[in-house]
Amino acid sequence: MTKAGKVRKATPKIEPKHKKNLAPRLRNKVEFVRRVLKAAQQAKAAA
């Protein structure tokens, strides 16, 4: 019992890398706003 957790405690903790991409649900919402809503606003402003 005295050697339990020896290797895990000796291993240095590595920080996780940051995620580059958004979750699909959030990314789709952002793309929708960019594609549809902004285009509608520009069309309204031009008219």
Summary of the structure (lengths in Angstrom):
residues: 47
radius of gyration: 24.4
end to end distance: 78.3
largest distance: 78.4
contacts: 58
relative contact order: 0.08
helix: 60%
strand: 0%
